[in-house]
Amino acid sequence: MREGQRPTAERLNAIGKMLGVTVQDLLGEPIGSVVEASGTDVAFFREYAGMSEEEKKRYRDAMKLMFGNKGSDAEDA
């Protein structure tokens, strides 16, 4: 790309997908306000973090069964 040229949206999207980030991340757009986690949220995440990988997989599978995949492209860990 020559100096002064701007990448196309398709190119930015491809780069973001390859890096696992959004186009907004690439462009340096500020992240919206972050909501503070409640005590209940913190307790949940601590419990989840302490699970074995098998327990986490079963939990994720149960959530998918109850709520669907919600368009997530995240890989199962």
Backbone atoms as SQL, in Angstrom:
CREATE TABLE atoms (id INTEGER PRIMARY KEY, chain TEXT, resi INTEGER, resn TEXT, atom TEXT, x REAL, y REAL, z REAL);
INSERT INTO atoms VALUES
  (1, 'A', 1, 'MET', 'N', 0.852, -1.170, 0.000),
  (2, 'A', 1, 'MET', 'CA', 0.000, 0.000, 0.000),
  (3, 'A', 1, 'MET', 'C', 0.900, 1.235, 0.000),
  (4, 'A', 2, 'ARG', 'N', 0.558, 2.192, -0.812),
  (5, 'A', 2, 'ARG', 'CA', 1.348, 3.421, -0.908),
  (6, 'A', 2, 'ARG', 'C', 1.019, 4.374, 0.230),
  (7, 'A', 3, 'GLU', 'N', 1.965, 5.234, 0.519),
  (8, 'A', 3, 'GLU', 'CA', 1.750, 6.237, 1.559),
  (9, 'A', 3, 'GLU', 'C', 0.550, 7.102, 1.195),
  (10, 'A', 4, 'GLY', 'N', -0.305, 7.351, 2.170),
  (11, 'A', 4, 'GLY', 'CA', -1.493, 8.168, 1.950),
  (12, 'A', 4, 'GLY', 'C', -2.715, 7.365, 1.550),
  (13, 'A', 5, 'GLN', 'N', -2.533, 6.099, 1.177),
  (14, 'A', 5, 'GLN', 'CA', -3.676, 5.267, 0.825),
  (15, 'A', 5, 'GLN', 'C', -4.338, 4.742, 2.090),
  (16, 'A', 6, 'ARG', 'N', -5.617, 4.491, 1.979),
  (17, 'A', 6, 'ARG', 'CA', -6.369, 3.933, 3.101),
  (18, 'A', 6, 'ARG', 'C', -6.792, 2.516, 2.756),
  (19, 'A', 7, 'PRO', 'N', -6.708, 1.602, 3.732),
  (20, 'A', 7, 'PRO', 'CA', -7.138, 0.228, 3.455),
  (21, 'A', 7, 'PRO', 'C', -8.654, 0.166, 3.302),
  (22, 'A', 8, 'THR', 'N', -9.110, -0.787, 2.512),
  (23, 'A', 8, 'THR', 'CA', -10.548, -0.970, 2.332),
  (24, 'A', 8, 'THR', 'C', -11.142, -1.614, 3.576),
  (25, 'A', 9, 'ALA', 'N', -12.449, -1.514, 3.695),
  (26, 'A', 9, 'ALA', 'CA', -13.145, -2.153, 4.818),
  (27, 'A', 9, 'ALA', 'C', -12.917, -3.661, 4.788),
  (28, 'A', 10, 'GLU', 'N', -12.896, -4.235, 3.584),
  (29, 'A', 10, 'GLU', 'CA', -12.670, -5.673, 3.459),
  (30, 'A', 10, 'GLU', 'C', -11.285, -6.057, 3.974),
  (31, 'A', 11, 'ARG', 'N', -10.282, -5.237, 3.647),
  (32, 'A', 11, 'ARG', 'CA', -8.926, -5.529, 4.105),
  (33, 'A', 11, 'ARG', 'C', -8.839, -5.398, 5.630),
  (34, 'A', 12, 'LEU', 'N', -9.431, -4.340, 6.178),
  (35, 'A', 12, 'LEU', 'CA', -9.427, -4.167, 7.634),
  (36, 'A', 12, 'LEU', 'C', -10.135, -5.329, 8.325),
  (37, 'A', 13, 'ASN', 'N', -11.245, -5.758, 7.752),
  (38, 'A', 13, 'ASN', 'CA', -11.995, -6.875, 8.323),
  (39, 'A', 13, 'ASN', 'C', -11.152, -8.147, 8.303),
  (40, 'A', 14, 'ALA', 'N', -10.450, -8.396, 7.195),
  (41, 'A', 14, 'ALA', 'CA', -9.602, -9.585, 7.088),
  (42, 'A', 14, 'ALA', 'C', -8.454, -9.537, 8.097),
  (43, 'A', 15, 'ILE', 'N', -7.832, -8.378, 8.245),
  (44, 'A', 15, 'ILE', 'CA', -6.737, -8.228, 9.209),
  (45, 'A', 15, 'ILE', 'C', -7.258, -8.448, 10.628),
  (46, 'A', 16, 'GLY', 'N', -8.403, -7.830, 10.940),
  (47, 'A', 16, 'GLY', 'CA', -8.989, -8.003, 12.265),
  (48, 'A', 16, 'GLY', 'C', -9.327, -9.451, 12.558),
  (49, 'A', 17, 'LYS', 'N', -9.894, -10.134, 11.562),
  (50, 'A', 17, 'LYS', 'CA', -10.252, -11.541, 11.750),
  (51, 'A', 17, 'LYS', 'C', -9.004, -12.377, 11.999),
  (52, 'A', 18, 'MET', 'N', -7.941, -12.100, 11.253),
  (53, 'A', 18, 'MET', 'CA', -6.693, -12.839, 11.415),
  (54, 'A', 18, 'MET', 'C', -6.092, -12.617, 12.807),
  (55, 'A', 19, 'LEU', 'N', -6.208, -11.393, 13.311),
  (56, 'A', 19, 'LEU', 'CA', -5.639, -11.054, 14.616),
  (57, 'A', 19, 'LEU', 'C', -6.589, -11.316, 15.779),
  (58, 'A', 20, 'GLY', 'N', -7.851, -11.618, 15.456),
  (59, 'A', 20, 'GLY', 'CA', -8.828, -11.870, 16.511),
  (60, 'A', 20, 'GLY', 'C', -9.314, -10.604, 17.195),
  (61, 'A', 21, 'VAL', 'N', -9.341, -9.485, 16.446),
  (62, 'A', 21, 'VAL', 'CA', -9.818, -8.217, 16.992),
  (63, 'A', 21, 'VAL', 'C', -10.848, -7.627, 16.042),
  (64, 'A', 22, 'THR', 'N', -11.548, -6.592, 16.487),
  (65, 'A', 22, 'THR', 'CA', -12.538, -5.936, 15.643),
  (66, 'A', 22, 'THR', 'C', -11.892, -4.819, 14.837),
  (67, 'A', 23, 'VAL', 'N', -12.599, -4.367, 13.815),
  (68, 'A', 23, 'VAL', 'CA', -12.123, -3.226, 13.031),
  (69, 'A', 23, 'VAL', 'C', -12.007, -2.003, 13.934),
  (70, 'A', 24, 'GLN', 'N', -12.927, -1.848, 14.876),
  (71, 'A', 24, 'GLN', 'CA', -12.860, -0.733, 15.817),
  (72, 'A', 24, 'GLN', 'C', -11.571, -0.789, 16.628),
  (73, 'A', 25, 'ASP', 'N', -11.154, -1.992, 17.012),
  (74, 'A', 25, 'ASP', 'CA', -9.884, -2.143, 17.731),
  (75, 'A', 25, 'ASP', 'C', -8.721, -1.686, 16.851),
  (76, 'A', 26, 'LEU', 'N', -8.734, -2.092, 15.587),
  (77, 'A', 26, 'LEU', 'CA', -7.663, -1.709, 14.665),
  (78, 'A', 26, 'LEU', 'C', -7.590, -0.200, 14.478),
  (79, 'A', 27, 'LEU', 'N', -8.758, 0.442, 14.453),
  (80, 'A', 27, 'LEU', 'CA', -8.814, 1.886, 14.223),
  (81, 'A', 27, 'LEU', 'C', -8.597, 2.686, 15.499),
  (82, 'A', 28, 'GLY', 'N', -8.499, 1.989, 16.626),
  (83, 'A', 28, 'GLY', 'CA', -8.233, 2.671, 17.888),
  (84, 'A', 28, 'GLY', 'C', -9.422, 3.419, 18.448),
  (85, 'A', 29, 'GLU', 'N', -10.636, 2.986, 18.092),
  (86, 'A', 29, 'GLU', 'CA', -11.824, 3.653, 18.623),
  (87, 'A', 29, 'GLU', 'C', -11.953, 3.333, 20.107),
  (88, 'A', 30, 'PRO', 'N', -12.337, 4.317, 20.904),
  (89, 'A', 30, 'PRO', 'CA', -12.437, 4.084, 22.352),
  (90, 'A', 30, 'PRO', 'C', -13.520, 3.067, 22.678),
  (91, 'A', 31, 'ILE', 'N', -13.254, 2.288, 23.703),
  (92, 'A', 31, 'ILE', 'CA', -14.216, 1.304, 24.185),
  (93, 'A', 31, 'ILE', 'C', -15.244, 2.036, 25.032),
  (94, 'A', 32, 'GLY', 'N', -16.505, 1.651, 24.885),
  (95, 'A', 32, 'GLY', 'CA', -17.569, 2.276, 25.664),
  (96, 'A', 32, 'GLY', 'C', -17.368, 2.051, 27.149),
  (97, 'A', 33, 'SER', 'N', -18.206, 2.645, 27.925),
  (98, 'A', 33, 'SER', 'CA', -18.061, 2.545, 29.377),
  (99, 'A', 33, 'SER', 'C', -18.147, 1.089, 29.827),
  (100, 'A', 34, 'VAL', 'N', -17.325, 0.740, 30.775),
  (101, 'A', 34, 'VAL', 'CA', -17.279, -0.616, 31.308),
  (102, 'A', 34, 'VAL', 'C', -18.105, -0.645, 32.583),
  (103, 'A', 35, 'VAL', 'N', -18.991, -1.609, 32.666),
  (104, 'A', 35, 'VAL', 'CA', -19.842, -1.760, 33.840),
  (105, 'A', 35, 'VAL', 'C', -19.057, -2.523, 34.904),
  (106, 'A', 36, 'GLU', 'N', -19.090, -2.027, 36.119),
  (107, 'A', 36, 'GLU', 'CA', -18.421, -2.707, 37.225),
  (108, 'A', 36, 'GLU', 'C', -19.126, -4.029, 37.514),
  (109, 'A', 37, 'ALA', 'N', -18.342, -5.059, 37.771),
  (110, 'A', 37, 'ALA', 'CA', -18.901, -6.369, 38.095),
  (111, 'A', 37, 'ALA', 'C', -19.480, -6.347, 39.508),
  (112, 'A', 38, 'SER', 'N', -20.636, -6.970, 39.655),
  (113, 'A', 38, 'SER', 'CA', -21.249, -7.077, 40.983),
  (114, 'A', 38, 'SER', 'C', -20.547, -8.184, 41.769),
  (115, 'A', 39, 'GLY', 'N', -20.808, -8.250, 43.043),
  (116, 'A', 39, 'GLY', 'CA', -20.257, -9.317, 43.871),
  (117, 'A', 39, 'GLY', 'C', -20.671, -10.689, 43.373),
  (118, 'A', 40, 'THR', 'N', -21.910, -10.794, 42.889),
  (119, 'A', 40, 'THR', 'CA', -22.408, -12.056, 42.348),
  (120, 'A', 40, 'THR', 'C', -21.629, -12.445, 41.101),
  (121, 'A', 41, 'ASP', 'N', -21.360, -11.450, 40.226),
  (122, 'A', 41, 'ASP', 'CA', -20.578, -11.709, 39.013),
  (123, 'A', 41, 'ASP', 'C', -19.172, -12.187, 39.362),
  (124, 'A', 42, 'VAL', 'N', -18.539, -11.517, 40.302),
  (125, 'A', 42, 'VAL', 'CA', -17.176, -11.878, 40.711),
  (126, 'A', 42, 'VAL', 'C', -17.152, -13.300, 41.258),
  (127, 'A', 43, 'ALA', 'N', -18.131, -13.643, 42.087),
  (128, 'A', 43, 'ALA', 'CA', -18.200, -14.987, 42.659),
  (129, 'A', 43, 'ALA', 'C', -18.373, -16.032, 41.558),
  (130, 'A', 44, 'PHE', 'N', -19.243, -15.723, 40.580),
  (131, 'A', 44, 'PHE', 'CA', -19.456, -16.655, 39.471),
  (132, 'A', 44, 'PHE', 'C', -18.163, -16.888, 38.697),
  (133, 'A', 45, 'PHE', 'N', -17.465, -15.809, 38.341),
  (134, 'A', 45, 'PHE', 'CA', -16.253, -15.956, 37.540),
  (135, 'A', 45, 'PHE', 'C', -15.143, -16.666, 38.304),
  (136, 'A', 46, 'ARG', 'N', -15.081, -16.444, 39.608),
  (137, 'A', 46, 'ARG', 'CA', -14.089, -17.176, 40.414),
  (138, 'A', 46, 'ARG', 'C', -14.400, -18.666, 40.420),
  (139, 'A', 47, 'GLU', 'N', -15.680, -18.991, 40.570),
  (140, 'A', 47, 'GLU', 'CA', -16.075, -20.401, 40.560),
  (141, 'A', 47, 'GLU', 'C', -15.763, -21.024, 39.204),
  (142, 'A', 48, 'TYR', 'N', -16.101, -20.318, 38.119),
  (143, 'A', 48, 'TYR', 'CA', -15.844, -20.821, 36.767),
  (144, 'A', 48, 'TYR', 'C', -14.345, -21.010, 36.538),
  (145, 'A', 49, 'ALA', 'N', -13.548, -20.047, 36.974),
  (146, 'A', 49, 'ALA', 'CA', -12.097, -20.125, 36.788),
  (147, 'A', 49, 'ALA', 'C', -11.505, -21.320, 37.525),
  (148, 'A', 50, 'GLY', 'N', -12.140, -21.746, 38.604),
  (149, 'A', 50, 'GLY', 'CA', -11.648, -22.875, 39.376),
  (150, 'A', 50, 'GLY', 'C', -12.073, -24.234, 38.853),
  (151, 'A', 51, 'MET', 'N', -12.903, -24.244, 37.806),
  (152, 'A', 51, 'MET', 'CA', -13.376, -25.514, 37.254),
  (153, 'A', 51, 'MET', 'C', -12.293, -26.166, 36.398),
  (154, 'A', 52, 'SER', 'N', -12.385, -27.494, 36.275),
  (155, 'A', 52, 'SER', 'CA', -11.504, -28.209, 35.349),
  (156, 'A', 52, 'SER', 'C', -11.959, -27.891, 33.924),
  (157, 'A', 53, 'GLU', 'N', -11.117, -28.188, 32.950),
  (158, 'A', 53, 'GLU', 'CA', -11.492, -27.932, 31.551),
  (159, 'A', 53, 'GLU', 'C', -12.736, -28.736, 31.166),
  (160, 'A', 54, 'GLU', 'N', -12.854, -29.954, 31.669),
  (161, 'A', 54, 'GLU', 'CA', -14.030, -30.777, 31.386),
  (162, 'A', 54, 'GLU', 'C', -15.288, -30.142, 31.984),
  (163, 'A', 55, 'GLU', 'N', -15.200, -29.638, 33.209),
  (164, 'A', 55, 'GLU', 'CA', -16.348, -28.968, 33.834),
  (165, 'A', 55, 'GLU', 'C', -16.735, -27.714, 33.057),
  (166, 'A', 56, 'LYS', 'N', -15.743, -26.942, 32.615),
  (167, 'A', 56, 'LYS', 'CA', -16.021, -25.739, 31.822),
  (168, 'A', 56, 'LYS', 'C', -16.727, -26.107, 30.519),
  (169, 'A', 57, 'LYS', 'N', -16.263, -27.166, 29.861),
  (170, 'A', 57, 'LYS', 'CA', -16.887, -27.590, 28.606),
  (171, 'A', 57, 'LYS', 'C', -18.336, -28.001, 28.842),
  (172, 'A', 58, 'ARG', 'N', -18.591, -28.780, 29.906),
  (173, 'A', 58, 'ARG', 'CA', -19.966, -29.180, 30.217),
  (174, 'A', 58, 'ARG', 'C', -20.836, -27.964, 30.502),
  (175, 'A', 59, 'TYR', 'N', -20.285, -26.988, 31.214),
  (176, 'A', 59, 'TYR', 'CA', -21.024, -25.766, 31.530),
  (177, 'A', 59, 'TYR', 'C', -21.368, -25.011, 30.245),
  (178, 'A', 60, 'ARG', 'N', -20.368, -24.824, 29.367),
  (179, 'A', 60, 'ARG', 'CA', -20.620, -24.118, 28.100),
  (180, 'A', 60, 'ARG', 'C', -21.648, -24.856, 27.255),
  (181, 'A', 61, 'ASP', 'N', -21.548, -26.190, 27.206),
  (182, 'A', 61, 'ASP', 'CA', -22.518, -26.980, 26.448),
  (183, 'A', 61, 'ASP', 'C', -23.929, -26.802, 27.005),
  (184, 'A', 62, 'ALA', 'N', -24.059, -26.772, 28.332),
  (185, 'A', 62, 'ALA', 'CA', -25.373, -26.572, 28.957),
  (186, 'A', 62, 'ALA', 'C', -25.927, -25.188, 28.613),
  (187, 'A', 63, 'MET', 'N', -25.075, -24.169, 28.627),
  (188, 'A', 63, 'MET', 'CA', -25.515, -22.809, 28.291),
  (189, 'A', 63, 'MET', 'C', -25.969, -22.732, 26.832),
  (190, 'A', 64, 'LYS', 'N', -25.234, -23.404, 25.933),
  (191, 'A', 64, 'LYS', 'CA', -25.632, -23.432, 24.520),
  (192, 'A', 64, 'LYS', 'C', -26.982, -24.116, 24.366),
  (193, 'A', 65, 'LEU', 'N', -27.193, -25.190, 25.110),
  (194, 'A', 65, 'LEU', 'CA', -28.459, -25.912, 25.043),
  (195, 'A', 65, 'LEU', 'C', -29.606, -25.030, 25.522),
  (196, 'A', 66, 'MET', 'N', -29.386, -24.297, 26.606),
  (197, 'A', 66, 'MET', 'CA', -30.444, -23.450, 27.167),
  (198, 'A', 66, 'MET', 'C', -30.663, -22.171, 26.366),
  (199, 'A', 67, 'PHE', 'N', -29.586, -21.526, 25.926),
  (200, 'A', 67, 'PHE', 'CA', -29.700, -20.190, 25.343),
  (201, 'A', 67, 'PHE', 'C', -29.295, -20.098, 23.883),
  (202, 'A', 68, 'GLY', 'N', -28.808, -21.158, 23.297),
  (203, 'A', 68, 'GLY', 'CA', -28.324, -21.111, 21.928),
  (204, 'A', 68, 'GLY', 'C', -26.912, -20.567, 21.889),
  (205, 'A', 69, 'ASN', 'N', -26.387, -20.432, 20.681),
  (206, 'A', 69, 'ASN', 'CA', -24.991, -20.024, 20.528),
  (207, 'A', 69, 'ASN', 'C', -24.821, -18.521, 20.475),
  (208, 'A', 70, 'LYS', 'N', -25.886, -17.750, 20.318),
  (209, 'A', 70, 'LYS', 'CA', -25.858, -16.280, 20.308),
  (210, 'A', 70, 'LYS', 'C', -24.855, -15.735, 19.291),
  (211, 'A', 71, 'GLY', 'N', -24.611, -16.465, 18.187),
  (212, 'A', 71, 'GLY', 'CA', -23.730, -15.968, 17.137),
  (213, 'A', 71, 'GLY', 'C', -22.267, -15.977, 17.494),
  (214, 'A', 72, 'SER', 'N', -21.882, -16.677, 18.534),
  (215, 'A', 72, 'SER', 'CA', -20.478, -16.708, 18.959),
  (216, 'A', 72, 'SER', 'C', -19.656, -17.545, 18.009),
  (217, 'A', 73, 'ASP', 'N', -18.487, -16.998, 17.614),
  (218, 'A', 73, 'ASP', 'CA', -17.553, -17.734, 16.782),
  (219, 'A', 73, 'ASP', 'C', -16.392, -18.250, 17.599),
  (220, 'A', 74, 'ALA', 'N', -16.473, -18.107, 18.916),
  (221, 'A', 74, 'ALA', 'CA', -15.361, -18.509, 19.781),
  (222, 'A', 74, 'ALA', 'C', -15.193, -20.020, 19.729),
  (223, 'A', 75, 'GLU', 'N', -13.938, -20.439, 19.732),
  (224, 'A', 75, 'GLU', 'CA', -13.644, -21.859, 19.730),
  (225, 'A', 75, 'GLU', 'C', -13.879, -22.432, 21.110),
  (226, 'A', 76, 'ASP', 'N', -14.260, -23.707, 21.148),
  (227, 'A', 76, 'ASP', 'CA', -14.381, -24.391, 22.432),
  (228, 'A', 76, 'ASP', 'C', -12.992, -24.697, 22.935),
  (229, 'A', 77, 'ALA', 'N', -12.720, -24.307, 24.165),
  (230, 'A', 77, 'ALA', 'CA', -11.394, -24.558, 24.746),
  (231, 'A', 77, 'ALA', 'C', -11.391, -25.862, 25.486);
